[in-house]
Amino acid sequence: MKFMQVRNATARIEYGGKCFLIDPVLAEKAAYPAFAGTVNGHLRNPLVDLPVPVETLLDVDAVIVTHTHLDHWDEAAKNQIPKGMPIFAQNEKDAAGLREAGFTDVTVLTEHTDFAGITLIKTSGQHGSDDAMAKLGDRLGEVCGVVLQHPDEKALYLAGDTVWNRNVADALREYTPGVIVLNCGDAQIIGIGSIIMGKRDVHDVWKAAPGATIIASHMEAMNHAVLSRKELRDFLKENGMIQRVLVPEDGESCVL
């Protein structure tokens, strides 16, 4: 497989002979205001430009949208992705929104969704701690992860926008992925705290999946993400984790 870190949670993945675009946000730098109530509210999103031409990102076989928050699915993606592109959504609510936007080939992920011989498995996630969900659950909403399986590939687990919890632990135990992609920029809401993984969460995943390669994503591209790549790399070195955790720059590809 080949994983390209594009920007934020947007990634391009070649897997099992097919190519997937994950959580596409295609707008130009500074197209949107900061997320309300989050840290660094003076900054506009995205913080950086796309590292590759949009045409490269549209040259795929399917799109996976783990949820429809603006930093995972934006107006530019709605306008630029071909309406006949196969798109996989986490639930009927998200799928209905995609169909209303004109997309004609939308599939809701299940525990066993087939695409050209690749099995897509929806996994559960939680967009913040139990306390965060109790206080702000309506805003944080439902999210998912996805496991990809193919006879010729290692299992690939896209954890999605979640913190470390029993959902992630269960997915690691059940599917034993060889490659794990973590959204670990430690996005912060003022008064609530982290709503995705930070470096301690990465450490928990590293301990729970001793045979897996971990890829750090969702970093340095949105105003509310406070964990830098440098800080994460320093943490990995200090804790002897650097050999199994990759921290790609935007536009960088990893062959796995």
Backbone as JSON, one array per atom type, in Angstrom:
{
  "sequence": "MKFMQVRNATARIEYGGKCFLIDPVLAEKAAYPAFAGTVNGHLRNPLVDLPVPVETLLDVDAVIVTHTHLDHWDEAAKNQIPKGMPIFAQNEKDAAGLREAGFTDVTVLTEHTDFAGITLIKTSGQHGSDDAMAKLGDRLGEVCGVVLQHPDEKALYLAGDTVWNRNVADALREYTPGVIVLNCGDAQIIGIGSIIMGKRDVHDVWKAAPGATIIASHMEAMNHAVLSRKELRDFLKENGMIQRVLVPEDGESCVL",
  "N": [[0.85, -1.2, 0.0], [0.28, 2.33, -0.4], [0.59, 5.35, 1.2], [-0.31, 8.67, 1.12], [0.16, 11.58, 2.84], [-1.84, 14.31, 2.75], [-3.2, 16.87, 3.61], [-4.13, 18.02, 6.78], [-6.65, 15.81, 7.76], [-6.93, 14.78, 5.29], [-6.07, 12.38, 2.94], [-4.4, 10.33, 0.51], [-4.73, 7.13, -0.6], [-3.33, 4.22, -1.82], [-4.41, 1.02, -2.28], [-4.81, -2.42, -2.33], [-4.96, -2.46, -5.11], [-6.61, -0.35, -5.77], [-7.46, 3.16, -5.48], [-7.96, 5.47, -2.91], [-9.48, 8.47, -1.74], [-9.33, 10.2, 1.21], [-11.4, 11.85, 3.5], [-11.74, 14.53, 2.16], [-10.64, 17.86, 2.02], [-10.56, 20.59, 0.17], [-10.2, 23.27, -0.2], [-8.61, 26.5, -0.75], [-5.81, 27.9, 1.06], [-6.66, 29.57, 4.1], [-9.38, 29.91, 3.57], [-11.6, 29.67, 5.22], [-13.13, 30.77, 8.32], [-11.73, 30.54, 11.7], [-12.54, 27.73, 13.82], [-15.35, 28.07, 15.87], [-15.05, 28.91, 19.29], [-12.68, 27.58, 19.75], [-9.12, 27.05, 20.34], [-6.58, 29.39, 19.26], [-8.13, 31.19, 17.78], [-7.82, 33.36, 16.12], [-6.78, 32.64, 13.74], [-7.15, 31.61, 10.29], [-8.7, 28.98, 8.43], [-7.93, 26.54, 5.84], [-4.67, 26.3, 7.4], [-2.55, 26.04, 5.74], [-1.53, 25.67, 2.28], [-2.77, 23.27, -0.17], [-0.56, 20.57, -0.86], [-0.23, 19.33, -3.27], [-1.46, 19.25, -6.69], [-5.0, 19.7, -7.15], [-6.06, 18.07, -9.1], [-4.55, 15.74, -8.93], [-5.56, 14.63, -6.61], [-8.15, 14.1, -7.29], [-7.95, 12.02, -8.99], [-8.82, 9.25, -8.38], [-10.33, 6.15, -7.2], [-12.41, 6.03, -5.39], [-14.04, 7.74, -2.65], [-13.73, 8.24, 0.84], [-15.58, 9.39, 3.51], [-15.28, 10.13, 6.71], [-16.7, 11.64, 8.53], [-18.72, 14.65, 8.46], [-17.71, 17.13, 9.34], [-16.29, 20.4, 8.86], [-13.51, 20.3, 8.56], [-13.07, 17.92, 7.39], [-14.64, 17.5, 5.23], [-15.47, 19.65, 2.8], [-16.83, 22.66, 1.21], [-15.44, 23.08, -1.15], [-14.64, 20.51, -1.82], [-17.15, 19.36, -2.27], [-17.86, 20.74, -4.56], [-15.88, 20.11, -6.44], [-15.3, 17.37, -6.65], [-16.17, 14.72, -8.8], [-19.6, 14.1, -9.53], [-20.45, 11.51, -9.91], [-18.66, 9.94, -8.57], [-17.81, 7.13, -6.56], [-18.72, 7.21, -3.18], [-18.17, 6.71, 0.26], [-19.92, 6.77, 3.27], [-20.49, 7.41, 6.81], [-23.02, 7.05, 7.97], [-26.64, 7.1, 7.54], [-27.55, 9.72, 7.76], [-25.33, 11.37, 7.05], [-24.96, 10.34, 4.5], [-27.33, 11.13, 3.25], [-26.97, 13.9, 3.14], [-24.82, 14.04, 1.37], [-26.01, 13.02, -0.94], [-27.92, 14.98, -1.36], [-26.25, 16.99, -2.14], [-25.75, 16.28, -4.67], [-24.37, 13.94, -5.29], [-24.28, 10.71, -6.67], [-23.59, 8.09, -6.19], [-23.53, 6.85, -3.47], [-22.64, 5.14, -0.58], [-23.49, 3.65, 2.49], [-21.34, 2.84, 5.06], [-20.79, -0.37, 6.5], [-20.37, -3.19, 8.74], [-19.23, -4.87, 7.0], [-18.45, -4.01, 4.08], [-18.15, -4.28, 0.64], [-15.79, -3.35, -1.84], [-14.71, -3.65, -4.9], [-13.33, -6.04, -4.29], [-12.03, -5.28, -1.99], [-12.45, -5.14, 1.45], [-14.31, -3.02, 3.44], [-14.61, -1.89, 6.67], [-16.63, -0.51, 9.01], [-15.76, 1.23, 11.94], [-16.13, 2.15, 15.4], [-15.88, 5.39, 16.98], [-15.0, 8.13, 19.18], [-15.49, 11.48, 19.55], [-13.9, 12.97, 21.46], [-13.49, 13.16, 25.07], [-15.45, 11.34, 27.57], [-16.56, 13.3, 29.22], [-16.38, 15.55, 27.56], [-18.15, 14.79, 25.52], [-20.52, 14.67, 26.98], [-20.91, 17.35, 27.56], [-20.84, 18.64, 25.1], [-21.82, 17.08, 23.08], [-23.72, 17.23, 20.98], [-22.6, 19.03, 19.18], [-20.09, 17.87, 18.64], [-20.77, 15.36, 17.68], [-21.42, 12.3, 15.74], [-18.86, 10.04, 14.78], [-16.63, 8.04, 12.75], [-14.35, 5.27, 12.27], [-12.39, 3.4, 9.88], [-11.62, 0.18, 8.75], [-9.56, -1.31, 6.36], [-9.34, -4.19, 4.37], [-7.6, -6.64, 2.49], [-6.63, -9.48, 0.56], [-3.96, -9.32, -0.35], [-2.72, -7.38, 1.12], [-1.58, -5.75, 4.15], [-3.8, -5.3, 6.93], [-5.4, -2.17, 7.19], [-6.0, 0.45, 9.34], [-7.92, 3.21, 9.72], [-8.29, 5.4, 12.11], [-9.81, 7.71, 12.52], [-11.54, 10.69, 13.75], [-11.07, 10.51, 16.84], [-10.54, 10.02, 20.35], [-8.21, 8.11, 22.37], [-9.74, 5.22, 23.44], [-12.07, 2.67, 24.55], [-13.28, 1.92, 22.15], [-11.29, 2.2, 20.17], [-9.37, 0.48, 21.23], [-10.77, -1.94, 21.08], [-11.04, -2.23, 18.29], [-8.36, -2.51, 17.51], [-7.73, -4.91, 18.76], [-9.54, -6.71, 17.56], [-9.09, -6.58, 14.75], [-6.37, -6.52, 14.31], [-4.54, -4.61, 12.89], [-1.96, -3.96, 10.46], [-1.08, -1.5, 9.73], [-1.72, 1.69, 11.02], [-3.55, 4.63, 11.02], [-3.55, 7.64, 12.64], [-5.46, 10.37, 13.75], [-4.01, 12.9, 15.14], [-3.47, 15.52, 16.05], [-4.15, 16.79, 18.37], [-6.47, 18.5, 18.71], [-8.19, 21.26, 20.16], [-10.89, 22.4, 22.15], [-11.9, 25.3, 23.78], [-12.21, 25.17, 27.25], [-13.14, 22.59, 27.14], [-11.23, 20.78, 26.19], [-9.16, 18.22, 24.71], [-10.21, 16.92, 21.55], [-9.49, 15.12, 19.69], [-6.87, 12.7, 19.2], [-3.85, 13.1, 21.12], [-0.33, 13.24, 21.93], [-0.05, 11.41, 24.07], [-2.15, 9.69, 23.64], [-1.28, 8.55, 21.25], [0.86, 7.1, 22.25], [-0.52, 5.23, 23.82], [-1.85, 3.76, 21.81], [0.39, 2.77, 20.44], [1.46, 1.05, 22.4], [-0.63, -0.8, 22.56], [-0.68, -1.99, 20.09], [1.67, -3.69, 19.18], [2.86, -4.72, 16.86], [2.41, -3.06, 14.74], [2.72, -0.45, 12.24], [2.5, 2.98, 12.75], [0.9, 5.89, 11.59], [1.03, 9.34, 11.76], [-1.45, 11.73, 11.46], [-3.59, 14.58, 10.52], [-2.5, 17.08, 11.4], [-1.11, 20.31, 12.1], [-2.63, 21.94, 10.34], [-5.1, 23.08, 10.82], [-6.77, 25.56, 12.81], [-7.28, 24.77, 15.47], [-5.67, 22.65, 16.2], [-3.09, 21.68, 18.23], [-0.79, 20.2, 18.65], [2.38, 19.94, 17.42], [4.32, 18.66, 14.65], [7.06, 18.55, 15.25], [7.06, 18.53, 18.08], [5.75, 16.11, 18.53], [7.54, 14.3, 17.28], [9.8, 14.66, 18.93], [8.78, 13.66, 21.33], [8.36, 10.99, 20.56], [11.0, 10.14, 20.17], [12.04, 10.43, 22.75], [10.68, 8.44, 24.06], [11.33, 6.07, 22.85], [9.94, 5.35, 20.52], [10.19, 5.93, 17.9], [10.82, 4.26, 15.77], [8.55, 2.93, 14.9], [6.56, 4.75, 14.43], [5.44, 6.96, 12.11], [5.75, 10.29, 10.94], [4.63, 11.99, 8.68], [5.29, 14.75, 6.48], [3.11, 17.21, 4.94], [2.13, 16.2, 1.74], [3.99, 14.19, 1.61], [4.79, 10.79, 0.9], [4.33, 7.38, 1.96], [5.47, 4.12, 1.6], [4.23, 1.02, 2.39]],
  "CA": [[0.0, 0.0, 0.0], [0.99, 3.6, -0.42], [-0.16, 6.38, 1.92], [0.15, 10.06, 0.96], [-0.4, 12.6, 3.7], [-2.13, 15.48, 1.93], [-3.33, 18.03, 4.5], [-5.05, 17.69, 7.85], [-7.01, 14.39, 7.69], [-7.02, 14.39, 3.89], [-5.0, 11.47, 2.53], [-4.6, 9.54, -0.72], [-4.23, 5.8, -0.25], [-3.37, 3.14, -2.82], [-4.6, -0.18, -1.46], [-5.49, -3.51, -3.01], [-5.16, -2.16, -6.52], [-7.5, 0.79, -5.92], [-6.99, 4.39, -4.84], [-9.0, 6.13, -2.12], [-9.27, 9.8, -1.18], [-9.91, 10.19, 2.55], [-11.78, 13.11, 4.14], [-11.19, 15.62, 1.33], [-10.82, 19.3, 2.2], [-9.83, 21.01, -1.03], [-10.18, 24.73, -0.3], [-7.33, 27.19, -0.65], [-5.4, 28.39, 2.37], [-7.38, 30.68, 4.74], [-10.7, 30.06, 2.97], [-12.65, 29.62, 6.22], [-12.74, 31.29, 9.64], [-11.41, 29.56, 12.74], [-13.69, 27.06, 14.43], [-15.84, 28.84, 17.02], [-14.8, 28.38, 20.62], [-11.46, 26.78, 19.83], [-7.88, 27.81, 20.52], [-6.03, 30.05, 18.06], [-9.3, 31.66, 17.04], [-7.47, 34.45, 15.21], [-6.26, 32.06, 12.5], [-8.13, 31.14, 9.32], [-8.46, 27.61, 7.96], [-6.79, 25.8, 6.36], [-3.5, 27.11, 7.7], [-1.55, 25.85, 4.68], [-2.06, 25.29, 0.97], [-2.61, 21.89, -0.6], [0.81, 20.35, -1.33], [-0.27, 18.72, -4.6], [-2.6, 19.76, -7.44], [-6.29, 19.06, -6.9], [-6.25, 17.02, -10.11], [-3.95, 14.51, -8.4], [-6.44, 14.09, -5.58], [-9.4, 13.64, -7.9], [-7.65, 10.83, -9.78], [-8.98, 8.14, -7.44], [-11.45, 5.25, -7.5], [-13.5, 6.22, -4.43], [-13.82, 8.68, -1.54], [-14.26, 7.87, 2.15], [-15.83, 10.55, 4.37], [-15.54, 9.56, 8.03], [-17.79, 12.48, 9.04], [-18.82, 15.81, 7.58], [-17.2, 18.4, 9.86], [-15.66, 21.19, 7.8], [-12.11, 19.94, 8.36], [-13.02, 16.59, 6.78], [-15.47, 17.54, 4.01], [-15.77, 21.08, 2.67], [-17.56, 23.09, 0.01], [-14.59, 22.88, -2.33], [-14.74, 19.09, -2.18], [-18.48, 19.17, -2.85], [-17.93, 21.35, -5.89], [-14.86, 19.65, -7.37], [-15.32, 15.92, -6.82], [-17.21, 14.34, -9.77], [-20.83, 13.68, -8.86], [-20.61, 10.07, -10.01], [-17.6, 9.25, -7.81], [-18.27, 6.35, -5.39], [-18.4, 7.82, -1.89], [-18.59, 5.94, 1.42], [-20.27, 7.63, 4.4], [-20.6, 6.65, 8.04], [-24.4, 6.77, 8.36], [-27.65, 7.58, 6.6], [-27.63, 11.19, 7.82], [-24.26, 11.91, 6.21], [-25.22, 9.93, 3.12], [-28.39, 11.98, 2.71], [-26.37, 15.19, 2.82], [-24.02, 13.88, 0.16], [-26.93, 12.88, -2.07], [-28.52, 16.3, -1.59], [-25.23, 17.79, -2.83], [-25.71, 15.84, -6.06], [-23.61, 12.72, -5.5], [-25.24, 9.69, -7.09], [-23.12, 6.75, -5.84], [-23.18, 6.99, -2.05], [-22.86, 3.9, 0.17], [-23.28, 3.73, 3.93], [-20.44, 1.8, 5.53], [-21.28, -1.35, 7.46], [-19.3, -4.02, 9.28], [-18.62, -5.62, 5.89], [-18.8, -3.37, 2.82], [-17.2, -4.69, -0.38], [-15.52, -2.47, -2.96], [-13.72, -4.21, -5.83], [-12.52, -7.03, -3.6], [-11.52, -4.71, -0.75], [-13.45, -5.07, 2.5], [-14.31, -1.81, 4.27], [-15.29, -2.2, 7.92], [-16.85, 0.68, 9.84], [-15.46, 1.09, 13.36], [-16.66, 3.24, 16.23], [-14.95, 6.34, 17.57], [-15.63, 9.12, 20.06], [-14.83, 12.75, 19.23], [-13.61, 13.64, 22.72], [-13.67, 12.37, 26.29], [-16.84, 11.19, 28.02], [-16.99, 14.6, 29.72], [-16.58, 16.42, 26.4], [-19.38, 14.38, 24.83], [-21.66, 15.04, 27.82], [-21.09, 18.8, 27.51], [-20.87, 19.2, 23.74], [-22.03, 15.96, 22.18], [-24.46, 17.6, 19.78], [-21.68, 19.67, 18.25], [-19.03, 16.94, 18.26], [-21.47, 14.45, 16.79], [-20.99, 10.92, 15.5], [-17.7, 9.87, 13.9], [-16.29, 6.63, 12.58], [-13.1, 4.86, 11.67], [-12.57, 2.4, 8.83], [-10.58, -0.81, 8.52], [-9.5, -1.85, 5.0], [-8.73, -5.51, 4.29], [-7.44, -7.24, 1.16], [-5.72, -10.63, 0.71], [-2.58, -9.0, -0.7], [-2.28, -6.22, 1.89], [-1.81, -5.67, 5.59], [-4.99, -4.55, 7.31], [-5.16, -0.74, 7.41], [-7.01, 1.02, 10.24], [-8.04, 4.66, 9.82], [-9.03, 5.54, 13.37], [-10.74, 8.84, 12.44], [-11.49, 11.71, 14.8], [-11.39, 9.9, 18.11], [-9.5, 9.91, 21.37], [-7.97, 6.73, 22.78], [-10.77, 4.69, 24.32], [-12.38, 1.24, 24.34], [-13.59, 1.69, 20.74], [-10.03, 2.01, 19.48], [-8.76, -0.75, 21.76], [-11.5, -3.08, 20.52], [-10.69, -2.36, 16.87], [-7.0, -3.04, 17.43], [-7.74, -6.31, 19.18], [-10.33, -7.53, 16.64], [-8.62, -6.58, 13.36], [-4.89, -6.56, 14.33], [-4.03, -3.93, 11.69], [-0.52, -3.79, 10.3], [-0.85, -0.07, 9.59], [-2.74, 2.46, 11.74], [-3.47, 6.07, 10.79], [-4.15, 8.33, 13.78], [-5.65, 11.82, 13.73], [-3.39, 13.13, 16.46], [-3.02, 16.9, 16.2], [-4.59, 17.31, 19.68], [-7.38, 19.64, 18.53], [-8.67, 21.7, 21.47], [-11.98, 23.35, 22.34], [-11.7, 26.02, 25.04], [-13.08, 24.71, 28.34], [-13.5, 21.2, 26.92], [-10.01, 20.0, 26.06], [-8.84, 17.53, 23.46], [-11.32, 16.23, 20.88], [-8.87, 14.03, 18.95], [-5.72, 12.19, 19.92], [-2.59, 13.81, 21.31], [0.83, 12.34, 21.97], [-0.27, 10.33, 25.03], [-3.01, 8.72, 22.96], [-0.41, 7.81, 20.33], [1.61, 6.15, 23.08], [-1.44, 4.14, 24.18], [-2.03, 2.92, 20.62], [1.69, 2.12, 20.22], [1.56, -0.07, 23.34], [-1.69, -1.78, 22.32], [-0.49, -2.6, 18.77], [3.13, -3.77, 19.11], [3.36, -5.12, 15.56], [1.89, -2.17, 13.71], [3.29, 0.85, 11.9], [1.53, 4.04, 13.01], [1.1, 7.11, 10.81], [0.42, 10.51, 12.4], [-2.13, 12.61, 10.51], [-4.43, 15.62, 11.12], [-1.58, 17.93, 12.15], [-0.57, 21.57, 11.6], [-3.37, 22.46, 9.19], [-6.31, 23.75, 11.27], [-6.44, 26.47, 13.9], [-7.46, 24.22, 16.82], [-4.74, 21.55, 16.44], [-1.99, 22.33, 18.95], [0.4, 19.36, 18.68], [3.19, 20.09, 16.21], [5.1, 17.48, 14.26], [8.32, 18.55, 16.0], [6.8, 18.09, 19.45], [5.46, 14.68, 18.5], [8.78, 13.57, 17.0], [10.62, 14.7, 20.15], [8.15, 12.73, 22.26], [8.63, 9.64, 20.07], [12.41, 9.83, 20.44], [12.22, 10.31, 24.2], [10.01, 7.23, 24.55], [11.75, 4.91, 22.08], [8.83, 4.97, 19.64], [10.4, 6.53, 16.59], [10.96, 3.25, 14.72], [7.25, 2.43, 14.42], [5.6, 5.85, 14.25], [5.83, 7.87, 11.03], [5.14, 11.62, 11.04], [4.9, 12.56, 7.36], [4.93, 16.11, 6.13], [2.1, 17.3, 3.89], [2.66, 15.86, 0.43], [4.92, 13.07, 1.7], [4.21, 9.45, 0.72], [4.95, 6.26, 2.64], [5.16, 2.81, 1.05], [4.13, 0.2, 3.6]],
  "C": [[0.88, 1.24, 0.0], [0.08, 4.66, 0.2], [0.47, 7.73, 1.64], [-0.59, 10.94, 1.96], [-0.61, 13.86, 2.87], [-2.16, 16.73, 2.81], [-4.41, 17.72, 5.52], [-5.38, 16.2, 7.81], [-7.12, 13.9, 6.25], [-5.8, 13.54, 3.51], [-5.4, 10.77, 1.24], [-3.95, 8.19, -0.49], [-4.41, 4.84, -1.42], [-3.37, 1.83, -2.04], [-5.35, -1.22, -2.27], [-5.81, -3.25, -4.46], [-6.1, -1.01, -6.8], [-6.93, 1.99, -5.16], [-8.15, 5.11, -4.17], [-8.54, 7.53, -1.71], [-10.04, 9.86, 0.14], [-10.19, 11.62, 3.02], [-11.26, 14.35, 3.39], [-11.62, 17.02, 1.77], [-9.93, 19.96, 1.15], [-9.73, 22.53, -1.17], [-8.76, 25.27, -0.24], [-7.05, 27.61, 0.79], [-6.25, 29.58, 2.81], [-8.77, 30.92, 4.15], [-11.81, 30.2, 4.0], [-12.18, 30.25, 7.53], [-12.36, 30.17, 10.59], [-12.68, 28.92, 13.27], [-14.07, 27.79, 15.71], [-15.52, 28.12, 18.33], [-13.55, 27.55, 20.77], [-10.24, 27.68, 20.01], [-7.4, 28.37, 19.18], [-7.14, 30.58, 17.15], [-9.02, 32.82, 16.09], [-6.99, 33.94, 13.86], [-7.4, 31.6, 11.59], [-7.7, 29.78, 8.76], [-8.65, 27.47, 6.45], [-5.58, 26.72, 6.57], [-2.47, 27.08, 6.57], [-2.26, 25.49, 3.37], [-1.99, 23.78, 0.77], [-1.2, 21.69, -1.16], [0.9, 19.76, -2.73], [-1.46, 19.31, -5.35], [-3.88, 18.99, -7.13], [-6.52, 17.91, -7.88], [-5.66, 15.69, -9.65], [-4.88, 13.84, -7.42], [-7.74, 13.56, -6.16], [-9.19, 12.39, -8.76], [-7.64, 9.62, -8.87], [-10.19, 7.3, -7.86], [-12.64, 5.47, -6.58], [-13.06, 7.2, -3.36], [-14.43, 8.1, -0.28], [-14.37, 9.13, 2.99], [-16.2, 10.02, 5.76], [-16.61, 10.34, 8.79], [-17.71, 13.8, 8.3], [-18.5, 17.14, 8.26], [-16.36, 19.09, 8.79], [-14.2, 20.84, 7.56], [-11.94, 18.52, 7.82], [-13.8, 16.53, 5.46], [-15.93, 18.97, 3.84], [-16.47, 21.4, 1.36], [-16.74, 22.88, -1.25], [-14.63, 21.43, -2.78], [-16.09, 18.8, -2.83], [-18.52, 19.64, -4.3], [-17.0, 20.69, -6.9], [-14.84, 18.14, -7.59], [-16.43, 15.55, -7.8], [-18.42, 13.73, -9.08], [-21.07, 12.18, -8.94], [-19.57, 9.27, -9.26], [-18.21, 8.39, -6.71], [-17.79, 6.99, -4.09], [-18.97, 6.93, -0.78], [-18.76, 6.87, 2.61], [-20.53, 6.77, 5.63], [-22.03, 6.26, 8.39], [-25.37, 7.38, 7.35], [-27.77, 9.1, 6.61], [-26.57, 11.82, 6.93], [-24.5, 11.57, 4.74], [-26.29, 10.79, 2.48], [-27.86, 13.35, 2.32], [-25.53, 15.13, 1.55], [-24.92, 13.75, -1.07], [-27.59, 14.22, -2.38], [-27.55, 17.22, -2.33], [-25.02, 17.32, -4.27], [-24.94, 14.57, -6.33], [-24.56, 11.53, -5.68], [-24.83, 8.27, -6.71], [-22.6, 6.77, -4.41], [-23.57, 5.71, -1.32], [-22.59, 4.14, 1.64], [-22.41, 2.55, 4.37], [-21.12, 0.9, 6.55], [-20.09, -2.09, 8.06], [-18.64, -4.87, 8.19], [-19.14, -5.04, 4.58], [-17.74, -3.74, 1.79], [-17.05, -3.62, -1.45], [-14.38, -3.07, -3.77], [-12.78, -5.19, -5.14], [-11.86, -6.55, -2.33], [-12.67, -4.65, 0.25], [-13.25, -3.8, 3.32], [-15.16, -2.1, 5.5], [-15.42, -0.92, 8.74], [-16.54, 0.35, 11.3], [-15.98, 2.31, 14.11], [-15.53, 4.14, 16.73], [-15.71, 7.28, 18.48], [-14.82, 10.41, 19.97], [-14.59, 13.58, 20.48], [-13.84, 12.7, 23.88], [-15.15, 12.2, 26.61], [-17.39, 12.53, 28.51], [-17.25, 15.57, 28.57], [-17.88, 16.07, 25.68], [-20.61, 14.76, 25.64], [-21.96, 16.53, 27.71], [-21.39, 19.31, 26.1], [-21.12, 18.13, 22.68], [-22.76, 16.3, 20.9], [-23.56, 18.23, 18.73], [-20.62, 18.69, 17.75], [-19.57, 15.82, 17.38], [-20.89, 13.05, 16.71], [-19.82, 10.92, 14.52], [-17.45, 8.38, 13.73], [-14.84, 6.49, 12.17], [-13.41, 3.82, 10.61], [-11.35, 1.48, 8.81], [-10.69, -1.29, 7.07], [-8.77, -3.18, 5.05], [-8.69, -5.99, 2.85], [-6.43, -8.37, 1.3], [-4.26, -10.31, 0.47], [-1.99, -7.85, 0.12], [-2.37, -6.48, 3.39], [-3.14, -4.96, 5.84], [-4.6, -3.12, 7.67], [-6.31, -0.18, 8.22], [-6.89, 2.54, 10.25], [-8.9, 4.95, 11.04], [-10.04, 6.67, 13.34], [-10.58, 9.79, 13.61], [-11.97, 11.12, 16.12], [-10.24, 10.08, 19.08], [-9.28, 8.42, 21.64], [-9.07, 6.3, 23.75], [-11.05, 3.24, 23.97], [-12.71, 0.95, 22.88], [-12.32, 1.4, 19.95], [-9.36, 0.71, 19.94], [-9.45, -1.98, 21.18], [-11.15, -3.31, 19.05], [-9.29, -2.95, 16.69], [-6.97, -4.53, 17.75], [-8.44, -7.19, 18.13], [-9.69, -7.66, 15.27], [-7.11, -6.64, 13.22], [-4.29, -5.89, 13.09], [-2.51, -3.87, 11.67], [-0.11, -2.35, 10.16], [-2.02, 0.67, 10.23], [-2.51, 3.94, 11.46], [-4.24, 6.77, 11.91], [-4.28, 9.83, 13.49], [-5.21, 12.33, 15.1], [-2.8, 14.54, 16.59], [-3.46, 17.56, 17.49], [-5.42, 18.58, 19.54], [-8.07, 19.97, 19.85], [-9.85, 22.66, 21.34], [-11.8, 23.99, 23.71], [-12.72, 25.55, 26.08], [-13.49, 23.26, 28.24], [-12.27, 20.31, 26.88], [-9.9, 19.31, 24.72], [-10.07, 16.83, 22.89], [-10.81, 15.21, 19.86], [-7.61, 13.64, 19.72], [-4.6, 13.23, 20.03], [-1.48, 12.79, 21.47], [0.65, 11.2, 22.96], [-1.18, 9.26, 24.43], [-2.2, 7.89, 21.97], [0.38, 6.75, 21.08], [0.74, 4.97, 23.47], [-1.67, 3.2, 23.0], [-0.76, 2.13, 20.34], [1.85, 0.91, 21.14], [0.56, -1.17, 23.01], [-1.51, -2.53, 21.0], [1.0, -2.75, 18.5], [3.69, -4.18, 17.75], [3.04, -4.16, 14.43], [2.78, -0.96, 13.48], [2.2, 1.89, 12.06], [1.9, 5.27, 12.2], [0.35, 8.25, 11.49], [-0.15, 11.45, 11.35], [-2.89, 13.7, 11.28], [-3.59, 16.58, 11.97], [-1.25, 19.21, 11.37], [-1.32, 22.14, 10.4], [-4.64, 23.2, 9.57], [-6.03, 24.5, 12.56], [-6.44, 25.79, 15.28], [-6.52, 23.07, 17.15], [-3.44, 22.11, 17.02], [-0.72, 21.49, 19.01], [1.15, 19.48, 17.36], [3.9, 18.78, 15.88], [6.41, 17.4, 15.05], [8.11, 18.04, 17.42], [6.52, 16.59, 19.49], [6.73, 13.87, 18.24], [9.7, 13.54, 18.22], [10.09, 13.71, 21.18], [8.44, 11.28, 21.86], [10.07, 9.23, 20.37], [12.64, 9.6, 21.93], [11.68, 8.99, 24.73], [10.32, 5.98, 23.72], [10.71, 4.42, 21.09], [9.08, 5.31, 18.18], [10.45, 5.5, 15.46], [9.63, 2.81, 14.14], [6.21, 3.51, 14.2], [6.16, 6.81, 13.2], [5.07, 9.18, 11.18], [5.39, 12.34, 9.72], [4.52, 14.03, 7.25], [3.8, 16.09, 5.09], [2.75, 17.06, 2.54], [3.61, 14.68, 0.43], [4.18, 11.75, 1.59], [5.03, 8.41, 1.46], [4.52, 4.98, 1.97], [5.29, 1.8, 2.19], [3.92, -1.27, 3.26]]
}
